[in-house]
Amino acid sequence: MRWFPAALFLALAVALTFLTLPVVAIFVESSPAELLDSLGERGALDALWLSLRTTAAALAIIVIVGTPAAYLLATRSFRGKAVLVTLVELPLVLPPAVAGIALLASIGPEGLLGGAVEAAGVELTLATAGVVVALTFVASPFYVRQAMAAFASVDRTLLDASRTLGASEARGFIRVMIPVAMPGLVAGGALALGRALGEFGATLMFAGSFQGITQTVPLAIYDRFGTDFQGALALSAVLVAVSGAILLSVKLVQRSEVLGGAPR
């Protein structure tokens, strides 16, 4: 069986080549100067700025709503909990186009709640707010799942000890649970951030692609693909760099969590 270790390394080499070559090619196919020139175009800057604004807004909503929701699901046992968790995780497996259609069918102009949204004076379709909604919908499960795991891993005796000292559950949640689960929450936030930055299908279906209004970086890449491949490369390189930084930060947070929990 001496061939088995060699087969393992061969499989790893094939996998690494297949997965990394396309990413490396993005940077090899163009010089840094050409990439910077392409990023200097007005449309590219608009897309980058819009992606940053909408992703930040979506992440804020996800954290504010998702943190207590994840805490509830992680610390309570009740009938139907498995169904609720499945519903929360469902957007993870929805095709992007289906996610966009689902948003249109629910809160679009002709959707189930479209009348209520319109009566409230809120414009979602073909508007920047619609981009935030789409990003929140597709990215929130990444945070909620990680937050649930983080809260579930916290030693419940810490929360019980705070209760015996007179702290309410709300105070224990803020002062004990969140600080202890913080590495997992940060990792979940980074994953949600990466998913929101790369969102394409649901945004296109629900909010459209209008420069400066709804055209995020992924949509701008698609728009430039046929006419300005260099510009598409430049924006792709930015997303690859940001995604790599997010992935690295998740690894560092998880590593610090492991080392912090290791016996001294």
C-alpha positions in Angstrom: 0.0 0.0 0.0 3.0 2.3 -0.5 1.1 3.9 -3.4 -1.6 5.3 -1.1 0.3 8.3 0.4 1.4 9.2 -3.2 -2.2 9.0 -4.3 -3.2 11.4 -1.5 -0.6 14.0 -2.4 -1.6 13.7 -6.1 -5.2 14.3 -5.2 -4.2 17.3 -3.2 -2.1 18.7 -6.0 -5.0 18.3 -8.5 -7.4 19.9 -6.2 -5.1 22.8 -5.4 -4.3 23.4 -9.1 -8.0 23.3 -10.1 -9.1 25.6 -7.2 -6.2 28.2 -7.3 -5.3 28.5 -10.9 -8.5 30.5 -11.9 -7.9 32.8 -9.0 -4.2 33.4 -9.8 -5.1 33.9 -13.4 -7.2 37.0 -12.5 -4.0 38.7 -11.3 -1.7 37.3 -13.9 -3.8 38.3 -16.9 -3.3 42.0 -16.2 -0.7 44.3 -14.8 -1.2 46.2 -11.5 -1.1 49.5 -13.4 -3.9 48.3 -15.8 -6.0 47.1 -12.9 -5.6 50.5 -11.1 -6.6 52.4 -14.3 -9.7 50.3 -14.7 -10.7 50.9 -11.0 -10.3 54.6 -11.6 -13.4 54.6 -13.9 -16.5 56.3 -12.5 -18.7 53.2 -12.8 -16.2 51.0 -11.0 -15.9 53.4 -8.1 -19.7 53.8 -7.9 -20.1 50.0 -7.7 -17.4 49.7 -5.0 -18.9 52.4 -2.9 -22.4 51.0 -3.3 -21.2 47.5 -2.3 -19.5 48.8 0.8 -22.6 50.9 1.9 -25.2 48.2 1.2 -23.1 45.4 2.7 -22.4 47.4 5.9 -26.1 48.2 6.2 -27.1 44.5 5.7 -24.4 43.3 8.2 -25.7 45.8 10.8 -29.3 44.4 10.4 -28.1 40.8 10.5 -26.1 41.3 13.7 -28.8 43.3 15.5 -31.6 40.9 14.7 -29.7 37.7 14.2 -27.8 37.8 17.5 -30.8 37.5 19.9 -32.6 35.2 17.5 -29.6 32.9 17.4 -29.3 33.0 21.2 -33.0 32.0 21.6 -32.6 29.1 19.2 -29.4 28.0 20.9 -30.6 28.1 24.5 -34.2 27.0 24.3 -35.8 23.7 23.6 -39.4 23.7 22.3 -41.7 21.9 19.9 -41.1 22.8 16.3 -37.5 24.2 16.9 -36.1 21.9 14.2 -38.6 23.4 11.7 -37.6 26.9 12.6 -33.9 26.2 12.3 -34.6 24.7 8.9 -36.5 27.8 7.8 -33.7 30.0 9.0 -31.1 27.9 7.0 -33.2 27.5 3.9 -31.7 30.6 2.0 -28.4 28.8 2.2 -29.5 26.2 -0.4 -31.8 28.4 -2.5 -30.5 29.1 -6.0 -29.8 32.9 -6.3 -32.5 33.4 -9.0 -35.0 31.6 -6.7 -34.1 33.9 -3.8 -34.8 36.9 -6.0 -38.1 35.5 -7.2 -39.0 34.8 -3.6 -38.3 38.4 -2.6 -40.4 39.7 -5.5 -43.3 37.3 -4.5 -43.2 38.4 -0.9 -42.4 42.1 -0.8 -42.3 43.1 -4.4 -44.9 45.5 -5.9 -47.3 42.6 -6.6 -46.1 40.4 -3.7 -47.9 39.3 -0.6 -46.8 42.3 1.5 -46.2 44.6 -1.5 -49.2 46.7 -0.7 -48.1 47.2 2.9 -44.5 48.1 1.8 -45.8 50.6 -0.7 -48.3 52.1 1.8 -45.4 52.7 4.2 -43.6 54.7 1.5 -40.7 52.3 1.1 -39.3 51.6 -2.3 -37.4 48.3 -2.6 -37.5 47.1 -6.2 -35.1 49.0 -8.4 -33.8 50.9 -5.4 -30.8 50.8 -3.1 -32.9 49.6 -0.2 -33.8 46.6 -2.3 -30.1 45.7 -2.5 -29.8 45.8 1.3 -32.9 43.5 1.6 -31.4 41.0 -0.9 -28.0 41.0 0.8 -29.6 40.5 4.2 -31.8 37.6 3.0 -29.0 35.6 1.4 -26.3 36.4 4.0 -28.1 36.2 7.3 -28.1 32.4 7.6 -24.3 32.3 7.6 -24.3 34.5 10.7 -27.2 33.0 12.5 -25.8 29.4 12.1 -22.4 30.4 13.4 -23.9 32.5 16.3 -26.1 29.5 17.3 -23.0 27.3 17.5 -21.1 29.9 19.4 -23.9 30.4 22.0 -24.4 26.7 22.3 -20.8 26.1 23.1 -20.8 28.6 26.0 -20.7 26.9 29.4 -24.1 27.4 30.8 -22.8 27.5 34.4 -21.4 31.0 33.6 -24.9 32.3 32.9 -26.3 30.4 35.9 -23.6 32.0 38.1 -24.6 35.5 36.9 -28.2 34.7 37.6 -27.4 33.7 41.2 -25.6 37.0 41.6 -28.8 38.8 40.8 -28.3 39.6 37.1 -31.3 39.3 34.8 -31.2 37.1 31.8 -30.9 40.2 29.6 -27.9 41.4 31.6 -26.3 37.9 31.5 -26.8 37.8 27.7 -25.0 41.1 27.3 -22.3 40.8 29.9 -21.6 37.1 29.8 -22.9 35.3 26.7 -21.9 37.8 24.1 -18.3 38.4 25.3 -17.7 34.6 25.7 -19.2 33.8 22.3 -17.5 36.8 20.6 -15.0 34.8 18.5 -17.7 32.8 17.0 -19.9 35.9 16.4 -17.0 37.6 14.7 -16.4 34.6 12.5 -20.1 34.5 11.6 -20.1 38.1 10.8 -17.1 37.7 8.5 -18.8 34.8 6.6 -22.0 36.9 6.2 -19.9 39.8 5.0 -18.2 37.7 2.4 -21.5 36.2 1.2 -23.1 39.7 1.0 -20.2 41.1 -1.0 -20.4 38.3 -3.6 -24.2 38.3 -3.9 -25.3 38.5 -7.5 -28.5 36.6 -8.5 -31.0 37.8 -5.9 -29.9 41.4 -6.2 -30.2 41.3 -10.0 -33.7 39.7 -9.9 -35.1 41.9 -7.1 -33.3 45.2 -7.3 -32.0 45.3 -10.9 -28.7 46.7 -12.1 -28.6 50.5 -12.3 -25.2 52.3 -12.0 -25.0 54.2 -8.7 -28.3 52.8 -7.5 -28.4 49.0 -7.4 -25.3 48.0 -9.4 -22.9 46.3 -6.9 -19.5 45.0 -7.7 -20.7 41.5 -8.9 -23.3 43.2 -11.1 -20.7 45.6 -12.5 -18.4 42.7 -13.3 -21.2 41.0 -15.2 -22.0 44.3 -17.0 -18.4 44.8 -18.1 -17.7 41.2 -19.1 -18.7 41.6 -22.8 -17.4 45.1 -23.4 -14.6 45.8 -20.9 -12.9 42.6 -19.8 -10.0 44.5 -18.2 -12.5 46.4 -16.0 -14.2 43.1 -15.1 -10.8 41.7 -14.2 -10.0 44.7 -12.0 -13.2 44.5 -10.0 -12.8 40.7 -9.8 -9.3 41.2 -8.3 -10.8 43.5 -5.7 -13.4 40.9 -4.7 -10.8 38.1 -4.6 -8.6 40.2 -2.3 -11.4 41.2 0.0 -12.7 37.6 0.1 -9.2 36.3 0.9 -8.8 38.8 3.7 -12.2 37.8 5.2 -11.3 34.1 5.0 -8.0 34.7 6.6 -9.6 36.7 9.4 -12.0 33.9 10.1 -9.1 31.5 10.4 -7.3 33.8 12.7 -10.3 34.2 14.9 -10.9 30.5 15.1 -7.3 29.9 15.9 -7.3 32.5 18.7 -10.5 30.8 20.1 -8.8 27.4 20.1 -5.6 28.8 21.7 -7.6 30.8 24.2 -9.5 27.7 25.3 -6.4 25.5 25.5 -5.2 24.7 29.0 -2.3 26.7 30.3 
